Structures are given as structure tokens and as C-alpha cells.
Amino acid sequence: MAPTITIDWKADSGNMLNLPIGLQVGKLVKLGRLPVKFTLKVDYSLVKPDVFSQRWDIRFQVTPVIPSLLKEVLFK
């Protein structure tokens, strides 16, 4: 879980805070020789501003994992 909590300090007191709670799952798979990480995250806002806000946030992310560019350890 990594919620994005936002506060608008200039808004009215009832519309300042966005407080989401959610769940994230991920899976690392190999596509050919390249490892790829797939992640799905769903957040639900428990507290949200009345105007221009969303109740649900769904994200799907694909991250290729490239091999290390440095072959040796930098610090020992």
C-alpha cells in the first residue's frame, strides 16, 4: 500500500483532504529473456473533497527490469 494523500491548504475546511486506502498486487514474469513486473493498484478515497475529486483510483503499471549497467560493486 502506498496511498497518495493530498491536502489543499487554501480550500474550505471540509474540502481540504483526500485520504485514500487501497491494495496493490504485482507479479514478475519473464517475456523471452527480459523480466517484466506487472502491478495493479486500486485505491478508495475514505475522505475526499466535494468538487473535482474521485472516489476510486485504478492503476496498471508495466515495468521492464533491465540488467545492471554496472558490473562491479562501487563501494565495499
Buried (B, 14 or more C-beta within 10 A) or exposed (E): EEBEEBEEEEEEEEBBBBEBEBEBEEEEEEEEEEBBEEBEBBBBBEEBBEEEEEEEBEEEEEEEEEEEEEEEEEEE
